[in-house]
Amino acid sequence: MGWLEEHKTEGDPTKGIIIAAKYDDRLYYALKKIKDVDVYLYRVDFKLEEFKK
């Protein structure tokens, strides 16, 4: 985010996104020190269906 603001956005603020499988203490404490970051939790969900001709 800092690199983007310095090299690409001419100082305009940026926003970070973290995509994680789960929210845990490490992520909680990291976010306490980092501003302007959103967190998204992903879930992989699929279903098998029998193929019938």
PDBQT receptor file of N, H, CA, C and O in Angstrom, charges set to zero:
ATOM      1  N   MET A   1       0.818  -1.170   0.000  1.00  0.00    +0.000 N 
ATOM      2  CA  MET A   1       0.000   0.000   0.000  1.00  0.00    +0.000 C 
ATOM      3  C   MET A   1       0.868   1.241   0.000  1.00  0.00    +0.000 C 
ATOM      4  O   MET A   1       0.573   2.212  -0.696  1.00  0.00    +0.000 OA
ATOM      5  N   GLY A   2       1.929   1.211   0.774  1.00  0.00    +0.000 N 
ATOM      6  H   GLY A   2       2.168   0.422   1.340  1.00  0.00    +0.000 HD
ATOM      7  CA  GLY A   2       2.849   2.348   0.790  1.00  0.00    +0.000 C 
ATOM      8  C   GLY A   2       3.529   2.540  -0.547  1.00  0.00    +0.000 C 
ATOM      9  O   GLY A   2       3.690   3.670  -1.008  1.00  0.00    +0.000 OA
ATOM     10  N   TRP A   3       3.932   1.436  -1.182  1.00  0.00    +0.000 N 
ATOM     11  H   TRP A   3       3.801   0.518  -0.808  1.00  0.00    +0.000 HD
ATOM     12  CA  TRP A   3       4.585   1.522  -2.489  1.00  0.00    +0.000 C 
ATOM     13  C   TRP A   3       3.619   2.084  -3.520  1.00  0.00    +0.000 C 
ATOM     14  O   TRP A   3       3.999   2.930  -4.330  1.00  0.00    +0.000 OA
ATOM     15  N   LEU A   4       2.378   1.623  -3.498  1.00  0.00    +0.000 N 
ATOM     16  H   LEU A   4       2.070   0.935  -2.840  1.00  0.00    +0.000 HD
ATOM     17  CA  LEU A   4       1.389   2.129  -4.442  1.00  0.00    +0.000 C 
ATOM     18  C   LEU A   4       1.179   3.624  -4.277  1.00  0.00    +0.000 C 
ATOM     19  O   LEU A   4       1.120   4.358  -5.264  1.00  0.00    +0.000 OA
ATOM     20  N   GLU A   5       1.065   4.075  -3.044  1.00  0.00    +0.000 N 
ATOM     21  H   GLU A   5       1.113   3.478  -2.243  1.00  0.00    +0.000 HD
ATOM     22  CA  GLU A   5       0.863   5.496  -2.809  1.00  0.00    +0.000 C 
ATOM     23  C   GLU A   5       2.051   6.324  -3.282  1.00  0.00    +0.000 C 
ATOM     24  O   GLU A   5       1.878   7.443  -3.766  1.00  0.00    +0.000 OA
ATOM     25  N   GLU A   6       3.238   5.785  -3.145  1.00  0.00    +0.000 N 
ATOM     26  H   GLU A   6       3.378   4.876  -2.752  1.00  0.00    +0.000 HD
ATOM     27  CA  GLU A   6       4.436   6.532  -3.551  1.00  0.00    +0.000 C 
ATOM     28  C   GLU A   6       4.671   6.485  -5.055  1.00  0.00    +0.000 C 
ATOM     29  O   GLU A   6       5.113   7.477  -5.635  1.00  0.00    +0.000 OA
ATOM     30  N   HIS A   7       4.387   5.361  -5.699  1.00  0.00    +0.000 N 
ATOM     31  H   HIS A   7       4.028   4.555  -5.229  1.00  0.00    +0.000 HD
ATOM     32  CA  HIS A   7       4.752   5.187  -7.102  1.00  0.00    +0.000 C 
ATOM     33  C   HIS A   7       3.591   5.237  -8.093  1.00  0.00    +0.000 C 
ATOM     34  O   HIS A   7       3.809   5.510  -9.274  1.00  0.00    +0.000 OA
ATOM     35  N   LYS A   8       2.370   4.979  -7.643  1.00  0.00    +0.000 N 
ATOM     36  H   LYS A   8       2.193   4.757  -6.684  1.00  0.00    +0.000 HD
ATOM     37  CA  LYS A   8       1.264   4.854  -8.598  1.00  0.00    +0.000 C 
ATOM     38  C   LYS A   8       0.120   5.840  -8.388  1.00  0.00    +0.000 C 
ATOM     39  O   LYS A   8      -0.516   6.243  -9.362  1.00  0.00    +0.000 OA
ATOM     40  N   THR A   9      -0.158   6.236  -7.164  1.00  0.00    +0.000 N 
ATOM     41  H   THR A   9       0.358   5.909  -6.373  1.00  0.00    +0.000 HD
ATOM     42  CA  THR A   9      -1.335   7.068  -6.923  1.00  0.00    +0.000 C 
ATOM     43  C   THR A   9      -0.996   8.525  -6.654  1.00  0.00    +0.000 C 
ATOM     44  O   THR A   9      -1.882   9.324  -6.348  1.00  0.00    +0.000 OA
ATOM     45  N   GLU A  10       0.284   8.879  -6.765  1.00  0.00    +0.000 N 
ATOM     46  H   GLU A  10       1.003   8.231  -7.014  1.00  0.00    +0.000 HD
ATOM     47  CA  GLU A  10       0.738  10.255  -6.519  1.00  0.00    +0.000 C 
ATOM     48  C   GLU A  10       0.317  10.747  -5.136  1.00  0.00    +0.000 C 
ATOM     49  O   GLU A  10      -0.041  11.913  -4.968  1.00  0.00    +0.000 OA
ATOM     50  N   GLY A  11       0.361   9.850  -4.146  1.00  0.00    +0.000 N 
ATOM     51  H   GLY A  11       0.651   8.903  -4.283  1.00  0.00    +0.000 HD
ATOM     52  CA  GLY A  11       0.066  10.217  -2.772  1.00  0.00    +0.000 C 
ATOM     53  C   GLY A  11      -1.376  10.042  -2.352  1.00  0.00    +0.000 C 
ATOM     54  O   GLY A  11      -1.699  10.190  -1.174  1.00  0.00    +0.000 OA
ATOM     55  N   ASP A  12      -2.256   9.728  -3.302  1.00  0.00    +0.000 N 
ATOM     56  H   ASP A  12      -1.993   9.609  -4.260  1.00  0.00    +0.000 HD
ATOM     57  CA  ASP A  12      -3.637   9.476  -2.914  1.00  0.00    +0.000 C 
ATOM     58  C   ASP A  12      -3.693   8.218  -2.050  1.00  0.00    +0.000 C 
ATOM     59  O   ASP A  12      -2.941   7.271  -2.283  1.00  0.00    +0.000 OA
ATOM     60  N   PRO A  13      -4.577   8.205  -1.059  1.00  0.00    +0.000 N 
ATOM     61  CA  PRO A  13      -4.644   7.041  -0.162  1.00  0.00    +0.000 C 
ATOM     62  C   PRO A  13      -5.075   5.770  -0.878  1.00  0.00    +0.000 C 
ATOM     63  O   PRO A  13      -5.822   5.807  -1.856  1.00  0.00    +0.000 OA
ATOM     64  N   THR A  14      -4.589   4.656  -0.372  1.00  0.00    +0.000 N 
ATOM     65  H   THR A  14      -3.982   4.626   0.422  1.00  0.00    +0.000 HD
ATOM     66  CA  THR A  14      -4.974   3.357  -0.902  1.00  0.00    +0.000 C 
ATOM     67  C   THR A  14      -5.690   2.567   0.188  1.00  0.00    +0.000 C 
ATOM     68  O   THR A  14      -5.637   2.924   1.365  1.00  0.00    +0.000 OA
ATOM     69  N   LYS A  15      -6.346   1.510  -0.209  1.00  0.00    +0.000 N 
ATOM     70  H   LYS A  15      -6.389   1.220  -1.165  1.00  0.00    +0.000 HD
ATOM     71  CA  LYS A  15      -7.026   0.634   0.736  1.00  0.00    +0.000 C 
ATOM     72  C   LYS A  15      -6.566  -0.789   0.458  1.00  0.00    +0.000 C 
ATOM     73  O   LYS A  15      -6.525  -1.215  -0.696  1.00  0.00    +0.000 OA
ATOM     74  N   GLY A  16      -6.222  -1.521   1.502  1.00  0.00    +0.000 N 
ATOM     75  H   GLY A  16      -6.255  -1.174   2.439  1.00  0.00    +0.000 HD
ATOM     76  CA  GLY A  16      -5.765  -2.890   1.349  1.00  0.00    +0.000 C 
ATOM     77  C   GLY A  16      -6.891  -3.882   1.555  1.00  0.00    +0.000 C 
ATOM     78  O   GLY A  16      -7.895  -3.589   2.205  1.00  0.00    +0.000 OA
ATOM     79  N   ILE A  17      -6.704  -5.061   0.988  1.00  0.00    +0.000 N 
ATOM     80  H   ILE A  17      -5.889  -5.299   0.460  1.00  0.00    +0.000 HD
ATOM     81  CA  ILE A  17      -7.656  -6.154   1.162  1.00  0.00    +0.000 C 
ATOM     82  C   ILE A  17      -6.866  -7.402   1.538  1.00  0.00    +0.000 C 
ATOM     83  O   ILE A  17      -5.886  -7.750   0.880  1.00  0.00    +0.000 OA
ATOM     84  N   ILE A  18      -7.299  -8.065   2.591  1.00  0.00    +0.000 N 
ATOM     85  H   ILE A  18      -8.095  -7.782   3.126  1.00  0.00    +0.000 HD
ATOM     86  CA  ILE A  18      -6.727  -9.354   2.987  1.00  0.00    +0.000 C 
ATOM     87  C   ILE A  18      -7.810 -10.403   2.768  1.00  0.00    +0.000 C 
ATOM     88  O   ILE A  18      -8.936 -10.253   3.242  1.00  0.00    +0.000 OA
ATOM     89  N   ILE A  19      -7.460 -11.464   2.047  1.00  0.00    +0.000 N 
ATOM     90  H   ILE A  19      -6.545 -11.585   1.663  1.00  0.00    +0.000 HD
ATOM     91  CA  ILE A  19      -8.374 -12.578   1.825  1.00  0.00    +0.000 C 
ATOM     92  C   ILE A  19      -7.788 -13.783   2.551  1.00  0.00    +0.000 C 
ATOM     93  O   ILE A  19      -6.669 -14.205   2.259  1.00  0.00    +0.000 OA
ATOM     94  N   ALA A  20      -8.542 -14.333   3.494  1.00  0.00    +0.000 N 
ATOM     95  H   ALA A  20      -9.451 -13.990   3.731  1.00  0.00    +0.000 HD
ATOM     96  CA  ALA A  20      -8.021 -15.404   4.342  1.00  0.00    +0.000 C 
ATOM     97  C   ALA A  20      -9.060 -16.507   4.500  1.00  0.00    +0.000 C 
ATOM     98  O   ALA A  20     -10.256 -16.292   4.304  1.00  0.00    +0.000 OA
ATOM     99  N   ALA A  21      -8.578 -17.688   4.857  1.00  0.00    +0.000 N 
ATOM    100  H   ALA A  21      -7.606 -17.863   5.016  1.00  0.00    +0.000 HD
ATOM    101  CA  ALA A  21      -9.470 -18.822   5.092  1.00  0.00    +0.000 C 
ATOM    102  C   ALA A  21     -10.154 -18.720   6.444  1.00  0.00    +0.000 C 
ATOM    103  O   ALA A  21     -11.278 -19.194   6.611  1.00  0.00    +0.000 OA
ATOM    104  N   LYS A  22      -9.480 -18.100   7.414  1.00  0.00    +0.000 N 
ATOM    105  H   LYS A  22      -8.567 -17.715   7.278  1.00  0.00    +0.000 HD
ATOM    106  CA  LYS A  22     -10.075 -17.951   8.734  1.00  0.00    +0.000 C 
ATOM    107  C   LYS A  22      -9.501 -16.709   9.410  1.00  0.00    +0.000 C 
ATOM    108  O   LYS A  22      -8.430 -16.220   9.052  1.00  0.00    +0.000 OA
ATOM    109  N   TYR A  23     -10.227 -16.226  10.371  1.00  0.00    +0.000 N 
ATOM    110  H   TYR A  23     -11.097 -16.623  10.662  1.00  0.00    +0.000 HD
ATOM    111  CA  TYR A  23      -9.811 -15.069  11.153  1.00  0.00    +0.000 C 
ATOM    112  C   TYR A  23      -9.245 -15.585  12.464  1.00  0.00    +0.000 C 
ATOM    113  O   TYR A  23      -9.935 -16.282  13.209  1.00  0.00    +0.000 OA
ATOM    114  N   ASP A  24      -7.992 -15.249  12.751  1.00  0.00    +0.000 N 
ATOM    115  H   ASP A  24      -7.431 -14.683  12.146  1.00  0.00    +0.000 HD
ATOM    116  CA  ASP A  24      -7.391 -15.736  13.986  1.00  0.00    +0.000 C 
ATOM    117  C   ASP A  24      -6.673 -14.592  14.700  1.00  0.00    +0.000 C 
ATOM    118  O   ASP A  24      -6.702 -13.448  14.246  1.00  0.00    +0.000 OA
ATOM    119  N   ASP A  25      -6.028 -14.915  15.823  1.00  0.00    +0.000 N 
ATOM    120  H   ASP A  25      -6.005 -15.845  16.192  1.00  0.00    +0.000 HD
ATOM    121  CA  ASP A  25      -5.370 -13.882  16.626  1.00  0.00    +0.000 C 
ATOM    122  C   ASP A  25      -4.284 -13.143  15.867  1.00  0.00    +0.000 C 
ATOM    123  O   ASP A  25      -4.107 -11.943  16.080  1.00  0.00    +0.000 OA
ATOM    124  N   ARG A  26      -3.546 -13.819  14.985  1.00  0.00    +0.000 N 
ATOM    125  H   ARG A  26      -3.690 -14.794  14.813  1.00  0.00    +0.000 HD
ATOM    126  CA  ARG A  26      -2.485 -13.141  14.234  1.00  0.00    +0.000 C 
ATOM    127  C   ARG A  26      -3.054 -12.048  13.353  1.00  0.00    +0.000 C 
ATOM    128  O   ARG A  26      -2.500 -10.952  13.263  1.00  0.00    +0.000 OA
ATOM    129  N   LEU A  27      -4.155 -12.353  12.711  1.00  0.00    +0.000 N 
ATOM    130  H   LEU A  27      -4.605 -13.243  12.783  1.00  0.00    +0.000 HD
ATOM    131  CA  LEU A  27      -4.799 -11.364  11.857  1.00  0.00    +0.000 C 
ATOM    132  C   LEU A  27      -5.382 -10.232  12.701  1.00  0.00    +0.000 C 
ATOM    133  O   LEU A  27      -5.267  -9.063  12.333  1.00  0.00    +0.000 OA
ATOM    134  N   TYR A  28      -5.992 -10.564  13.801  1.00  0.00    +0.000 N 
ATOM    135  H   TYR A  28      -6.086 -11.514  14.099  1.00  0.00    +0.000 HD
ATOM    136  CA  TYR A  28      -6.554  -9.563  14.709  1.00  0.00    +0.000 C 
ATOM    137  C   TYR A  28      -5.480  -8.554  15.140  1.00  0.00    +0.000 C 
ATOM    138  O   TYR A  28      -5.698  -7.345  15.055  1.00  0.00    +0.000 OA
ATOM    139  N   TYR A  29      -4.331  -9.041  15.597  1.00  0.00    +0.000 N 
ATOM    140  H   TYR A  29      -4.153 -10.023  15.666  1.00  0.00    +0.000 HD
ATOM    141  CA  TYR A  29      -3.282  -8.150  16.084  1.00  0.00    +0.000 C 
ATOM    142  C   TYR A  29      -2.612  -7.376  14.950  1.00  0.00    +0.000 C 
ATOM    143  O   TYR A  29      -2.229  -6.221  15.134  1.00  0.00    +0.000 OA
ATOM    144  N   ALA A  30      -2.469  -7.989  13.799  1.00  0.00    +0.000 N 
ATOM    145  H   ALA A  30      -2.780  -8.927  13.649  1.00  0.00    +0.000 HD
ATOM    146  CA  ALA A  30      -1.899  -7.271  12.652  1.00  0.00    +0.000 C 
ATOM    147  C   ALA A  30      -2.798  -6.106  12.257  1.00  0.00    +0.000 C 
ATOM    148  O   ALA A  30      -2.306  -5.017  11.960  1.00  0.00    +0.000 OA
ATOM    149  N   LEU A  31      -4.103  -6.325  12.251  1.00  0.00    +0.000 N 
ATOM    150  H   LEU A  31      -4.502  -7.210  12.492  1.00  0.00    +0.000 HD
ATOM    151  CA  LEU A  31      -5.030  -5.267  11.846  1.00  0.00    +0.000 C 
ATOM    152  C   LEU A  31      -5.100  -4.124  12.850  1.00  0.00    +0.000 C 
ATOM    153  O   LEU A  31      -5.513  -3.020  12.495  1.00  0.00    +0.000 OA
ATOM    154  N   LYS A  32      -4.705  -4.366  14.095  1.00  0.00    +0.000 N 
ATOM    155  H   LYS A  32      -4.369  -5.263  14.384  1.00  0.00    +0.000 HD
ATOM    156  CA  LYS A  32      -4.663  -3.289  15.080  1.00  0.00    +0.000 C 
ATOM    157  C   LYS A  32      -3.634  -2.233  14.692  1.00  0.00    +0.000 C 
ATOM    158  O   LYS A  32      -3.775  -1.071  15.074  1.00  0.00    +0.000 OA
ATOM    159  N   LYS A  33      -2.590  -2.618  13.931  1.00  0.00    +0.000 N 
ATOM    160  H   LYS A  33      -2.476  -3.562  13.621  1.00  0.00    +0.000 HD
ATOM    161  CA  LYS A  33      -1.523  -1.694  13.556  1.00  0.00    +0.000 C 
ATOM    162  C   LYS A  33      -1.649  -1.174  12.126  1.00  0.00    +0.000 C 
ATOM    163  O   LYS A  33      -0.925  -0.256  11.741  1.00  0.00    +0.000 OA
ATOM    164  N   ILE A  34      -2.539  -1.734  11.349  1.00  0.00    +0.000 N 
ATOM    165  H   ILE A  34      -3.127  -2.480  11.662  1.00  0.00    +0.000 HD
ATOM    166  CA  ILE A  34      -2.671  -1.346   9.946  1.00  0.00    +0.000 C 
ATOM    167  C   ILE A  34      -4.050  -0.743   9.734  1.00  0.00    +0.000 C 
ATOM    168  O   ILE A  34      -5.064  -1.355  10.073  1.00  0.00    +0.000 OA
ATOM    169  N   LYS A  35      -4.083   0.459   9.171  1.00  0.00    +0.000 N 
ATOM    170  H   LYS A  35      -3.260   0.956   8.896  1.00  0.00    +0.000 HD
ATOM    171  CA  LYS A  35      -5.350   1.120   8.891  1.00  0.00    +0.000 C 
ATOM    172  C   LYS A  35      -5.730   0.911   7.425  1.00  0.00    +0.000 C 
ATOM    173  O   LYS A  35      -4.895   0.539   6.600  1.00  0.00    +0.000 OA
ATOM    174  N   ASP A  36      -6.972   1.153   7.125  1.00  0.00    +0.000 N 
ATOM    175  H   ASP A  36      -7.650   1.456   7.795  1.00  0.00    +0.000 HD
ATOM    176  CA  ASP A  36      -7.487   1.094   5.753  1.00  0.00    +0.000 C 
ATOM    177  C   ASP A  36      -7.319  -0.276   5.097  1.00  0.00    +0.000 C 
ATOM    178  O   ASP A  36      -6.938  -0.374   3.930  1.00  0.00    +0.000 OA
ATOM    179  N   VAL A  37      -7.606  -1.331   5.860  1.00  0.00    +0.000 N 
ATOM    180  H   VAL A  37      -7.915  -1.252   6.808  1.00  0.00    +0.000 HD
ATOM    181  CA  VAL A  37      -7.543  -2.693   5.328  1.00  0.00    +0.000 C 
ATOM    182  C   VAL A  37      -8.870  -3.390   5.620  1.00  0.00    +0.000 C 
ATOM    183  O   VAL A  37      -9.349  -3.385   6.754  1.00  0.00    +0.000 OA
ATOM    184  N   ASP A  38      -9.452  -3.982   4.595  1.00  0.00    +0.000 N 
ATOM    185  H   ASP A  38      -9.063  -3.986   3.673  1.00  0.00    +0.000 HD
ATOM    186  CA  ASP A  38     -10.651  -4.802   4.757  1.00  0.00    +0.000 C 
ATOM    187  C   ASP A  38     -10.248  -6.271   4.734  1.00  0.00    +0.000 C 
ATOM    188  O   ASP A  38      -9.282  -6.649   4.072  1.00  0.00    +0.000 OA
ATOM    189  N   VAL A  39     -10.990  -7.085   5.455  1.00  0.00    +0.000 N 
ATOM    190  H   VAL A  39     -11.775  -6.777   5.993  1.00  0.00    +0.000 HD
ATOM    191  CA  VAL A  39     -10.722  -8.520   5.502  1.00  0.00    +0.000 C 
ATOM    192  C   VAL A  39     -11.929  -9.256   4.937  1.00  0.00    +0.000 C 
ATOM    193  O   VAL A  39     -13.074  -8.979   5.295  1.00  0.00    +0.000 OA
ATOM    194  N   TYR A  40     -11.648 -10.196   4.049  1.00  0.00    +0.000 N 
ATOM    195  H   TYR A  40     -10.718 -10.421   3.758  1.00  0.00    +0.000 HD
ATOM    196  CA  TYR A  40     -12.667 -11.076   3.484  1.00  0.00    +0.000 C 
ATOM    197  C   TYR A  40     -12.265 -12.505   3.781  1.00  0.00    +0.000 C 
ATOM    198  O   TYR A  40     -11.116 -12.891   3.565  1.00  0.00    +0.000 OA
ATOM    199  N   LEU A  41     -13.197 -13.283   4.273  1.00  0.00    +0.000 N 
ATOM    200  H   LEU A  41     -14.130 -12.970   4.449  1.00  0.00    +0.000 HD
ATOM    201  CA  LEU A  41     -12.948 -14.695   4.515  1.00  0.00    +0.000 C 
ATOM    202  C   LEU A  41     -13.542 -15.483   3.354  1.00  0.00    +0.000 C 
ATOM    203  O   LEU A  41     -14.684 -15.261   2.954  1.00  0.00    +0.000 OA
ATOM    204  N   TYR A  42     -12.747 -16.406   2.821  1.00  0.00    +0.000 N 
ATOM    205  H   TYR A  42     -11.819 -16.587   3.146  1.00  0.00    +0.000 HD
ATOM    206  CA  TYR A  42     -13.254 -17.189   1.703  1.00  0.00    +0.000 C 
ATOM    207  C   TYR A  42     -13.703 -18.563   2.180  1.00  0.00    +0.000 C 
ATOM    208  O   TYR A  42     -13.226 -19.090   3.185  1.00  0.00    +0.000 OA
ATOM    209  N   ARG A  43     -14.619 -19.108   1.437  1.00  0.00    +0.000 N 
ATOM    210  H   ARG A  43     -15.007 -18.679   0.620  1.00  0.00    +0.000 HD
ATOM    211  CA  ARG A  43     -15.108 -20.445   1.713  1.00  0.00    +0.000 C 
ATOM    212  C   ARG A  43     -15.242 -21.155   0.371  1.00  0.00    +0.000 C 
ATOM    213  O   ARG A  43     -15.843 -20.629  -0.566  1.00  0.00    +0.000 OA
ATOM    214  N   VAL A  44     -14.684 -22.336   0.293  1.00  0.00    +0.000 N 
ATOM    215  H   VAL A  44     -14.196 -22.763   1.054  1.00  0.00    +0.000 HD
ATOM    216  CA  VAL A  44     -14.816 -23.156  -0.906  1.00  0.00    +0.000 C 
ATOM    217  C   VAL A  44     -15.911 -24.172  -0.621  1.00  0.00    +0.000 C 
ATOM    218  O   VAL A  44     -15.843 -24.933   0.344  1.00  0.00    +0.000 OA
ATOM    219  N   ASP A  45     -16.906 -24.167  -1.468  1.00  0.00    +0.000 N 
ATOM    220  H   ASP A  45     -16.962 -23.548  -2.252  1.00  0.00    +0.000 HD
ATOM    221  CA  ASP A  45     -18.048 -25.045  -1.260  1.00  0.00    +0.000 C 
ATOM    222  C   ASP A  45     -18.454 -25.605  -2.618  1.00  0.00    +0.000 C 
ATOM    223  O   ASP A  45     -18.727 -24.847  -3.549  1.00  0.00    +0.000 OA
ATOM    224  N   PHE A  46     -18.494 -26.914  -2.733  1.00  0.00    +0.000 N 
ATOM    225  H   PHE A  46     -18.272 -27.531  -1.977  1.00  0.00    +0.000 HD
ATOM    226  CA  PHE A  46     -18.927 -27.500  -3.996  1.00  0.00    +0.000 C 
ATOM    227  C   PHE A  46     -19.793 -28.716  -3.725  1.00  0.00    +0.000 C 
ATOM    228  O   PHE A  46     -19.769 -29.289  -2.635  1.00  0.00    +0.000 OA
ATOM    229  N   LYS A  47     -20.548 -29.093  -4.727  1.00  0.00    +0.000 N 
ATOM    230  H   LYS A  47     -20.567 -28.628  -5.612  1.00  0.00    +0.000 HD
ATOM    231  CA  LYS A  47     -21.455 -30.208  -4.598  1.00  0.00    +0.000 C 
ATOM    232  C   LYS A  47     -21.308 -31.091  -5.824  1.00  0.00    +0.000 C 
ATOM    233  O   LYS A  47     -21.199 -30.584  -6.941  1.00  0.00    +0.000 OA
ATOM    234  N   LEU A  48     -21.302 -32.388  -5.637  1.00  0.00    +0.000 N 
ATOM    235  H   LEU A  48     -21.390 -32.800  -4.730  1.00  0.00    +0.000 HD
ATOM    236  CA  LEU A  48     -21.239 -33.330  -6.745  1.00  0.00    +0.000 C 
ATOM    237  C   LEU A  48     -22.651 -33.775  -7.106  1.00  0.00    +0.000 C 
ATOM    238  O   LEU A  48     -23.460 -34.096  -6.234  1.00  0.00    +0.000 OA
ATOM    239  N   GLU A  49     -22.928 -33.789  -8.389  1.00  0.00    +0.000 N 
ATOM    240  H   GLU A  49     -22.271 -33.529  -9.096  1.00  0.00    +0.000 HD
ATOM    241  CA  GLU A  49     -24.215 -34.281  -8.865  1.00  0.00    +0.000 C 
ATOM    242  C   GLU A  49     -23.938 -35.363  -9.890  1.00  0.00    +0.000 C 
ATOM    243  O   GLU A  49     -23.060 -35.224 -10.741  1.00  0.00    +0.000 OA
ATOM    244  N   GLU A  50     -24.691 -36.428  -9.798  1.00  0.00    +0.000 N 
ATOM    245  H   GLU A  50     -25.405 -36.540  -9.107  1.00  0.00    +0.000 HD
ATOM    246  CA  GLU A  50     -24.529 -37.522 -10.747  1.00  0.00    +0.000 C 
ATOM    247  C   GLU A  50     -24.980 -37.067 -12.128  1.00  0.00    +0.000 C 
ATOM    248  O   GLU A  50     -26.021 -36.430 -12.285  1.00  0.00    +0.000 OA
ATOM    249  N   PHE A  51     -24.175 -37.410 -13.118  1.00  0.00    +0.000 N 
ATOM    250  H   PHE A  51     -23.330 -37.929 -12.991  1.00  0.00    +0.000 HD
ATOM    251  CA  PHE A  51     -24.528 -37.089 -14.503  1.00  0.00    +0.000 C 
ATOM    252  C   PHE A  51     -25.402 -38.205 -15.041  1.00  0.00    +0.000 C 
ATOM    253  O   PHE A  51     -25.041 -39.380 -14.980  1.00  0.00    +0.000 OA
ATOM    254  N   LYS A  52     -26.553 -37.825 -15.568  1.00  0.00    +0.000 N 
ATOM    255  H   LYS A  52     -26.847 -36.870 -15.617  1.00  0.00    +0.000 HD
ATOM    256  CA  LYS A  52     -27.468 -38.814 -16.148  1.00  0.00    +0.000 C 
ATOM    257  C   LYS A  52     -27.753 -38.419 -17.569  1.00  0.00    +0.000 C 
ATOM    258  O   LYS A  52     -28.088 -37.267 -17.847  1.00  0.00    +0.000 OA
ATOM    259  N   LYS A  53     -27.621 -39.389 -18.496  1.00  0.00    +0.000 N 
ATOM    260  H   LYS A  53     -27.349 -40.325 -18.270  1.00  0.00    +0.000 HD
ATOM    261  CA  LYS A  53     -27.905 -39.138 -19.908  1.00  0.00    +0.000 C 
ATOM    262  C   LYS A  53     -29.382 -39.123 -20.157  1.00  0.00    +0.000 C 
ATOM    263  O   LYS A  53     -29.815 -38.925 -21.292  1.00  0.00    +0.000 OA
TER     264      LYS A  53
